Amino acid sequence: MTKYISNFIVLLVFTTSISLQAQTENRNLNGQLAIKGYDPVAYFTKNKAIKGKKSLKADSDGAIYYFSSEEHKNLFKENPEKYTPEYGGWCAYAMGDSGEKVSIDPETFIILDGKLYLFYHTFFSNTLNSWNEDERHLKQEADKNWKKLIR
């Protein structure tokens, strides 16, 4: 009987670990740091990407967010869903175009219908421009693709 209980405990720990890992993998984290350390509230209050401070951090759903002010940290803690980026912080364009998780440039973003969308941007490619060309279709596809990924 003890052997069965021991095996059950090992199985329970293993499945819980896999479940938590899957949840974390659905967010674009740098280690456990969301949005590469940028303040999620600043996108909404300042319409600007602002680096957060390590001393002003909060945890939400396994991700660590940095904030540029205590006020922003408190706003986030009151309603994290409002400030959390769509598609786990992955590039919205890539999510809509191919359903892939692609890293982002935290300074390339839009606020659409009260939600934060982040985009990949390098010297040669700015996916926000491509998103803007076909936003309606890409958003519909991104929503579908994201639902498949987070099952």
N, C-alpha and C positions, 0 to 999 in steps of 0.2 A: 504494500500500500504506500509506503514512504517513497518508493521508487517512482510510482505514478504521480504522486504529488510533486516530487522534485522535477519530473519531466514537464508537468503542467506549468510549473513556475518558470522554467527555462523557456518554454514556448510562449508564455504570456509576456515575458520580458523581451524576447526576440521580436514578436509581432508589434509590441508597443514601440520599440526602437525603430522598426521599419516604418511604421505609421508616422512617427515624428520626423524621421528623415525625409519622407515623401512630402510632408507639409513644408519643411524648410526648403527643399529643392524647388518648390513651386514659387519661391520668392527669389528675386535677384539680389543676392547678398554677397557682400565682399567679406568673407568670413561669416560673421553674423551681423554685419553692419549693412543696414538698408540705405539705398539711394547714395551709396558711396560717401555717406556722412553728411549729406545735405539736409537741411531743415525742411521737412515736408509741409509745415504750416506756412512757411515764407512764400511758397508758390502761390498760396491763396491770399495771404494778407499783404504781400509786397509785390505780387506778380513777378517774382524774381527768384532765381536759384541762389540761395545763400548757404554757405558752409556752416554746419552746426559745430558745437563745441563738445569735446569729450566729457566735460564736467556737467553738461546739461543733456542727459540721456534718459530714455525711457524704453521699456521693452513692450512689444505688442506682438502677440502671436508668434513668438520665437525669433523675432527680428529686433535689432537694436536701432533706435533712431536717435540722431543728435539734433539739438535745437540751438538756435542763435540767441534765444532769450528764455527766461523762466516763464514769461507769458505764453510763448509758443508751446513750450513743454506742457503747460497746464491745459491749453486749448486742445492739444493732441490727446492728453489723458482723458479729457471729458468726452471725446468722440473720435477715437482712432480711425474708424471706418471712413469718416469724412476726409481724412488727410492721407490715407494709405493709397499709394499709386495703383492704378488698374493693372491687371495682368501680372500681379506679383512684382511689379517694378521692371519687368522686361520690356523691350522695345515694342511699342504698340503696332508700328508698321509691320515688323517681322511677324508678330502674332497674327495679324490680319492677312498678310501676304502668303505666308508659308506655314504658320502655326509653330514656328520655332522660337526658342528662348534665346534672344540675342541681347547682349549687354548694351547699356545705354550711356549717353553723355548726360549727366544730371542737369546740365545747363540748356538742354534742348527739350522743350516740353510745351504742352498746351493744357489749359483747363477747359474742359468741354462738359457742359451740363453738370457743373459742380464736381467733376472728377478730374484727377491728375493723370495725364498720359505722358510717358517718357519715351525718348527716341534715341536711336543710334546716330552718331554724328562724328565724322572725321573730316579731314581736310578735303577728301575727294567725294564724300557721300553724306548727305543730310536727309535722313528718312522722313523727317517732319515735312519737307517739301513734297515728297512722294505721297505721304498721307493726305496732305491738303488737296492734292489733285483728285483724290477719290475717297474722301473721308467716310462718306456714308457706307459704301460697300465694304471698305476695309474694316470699319468698326463692327459691322455685322459679322464679318468673317472672324475677326479677332475674338469677339464674344463667343462664337461657336467653338473656335479652336481652344480657347481658354477653358471652357467647360469640359472639353474632352481631356485636357491635361490634368485638371484637378480632381477628377473622379477618384 
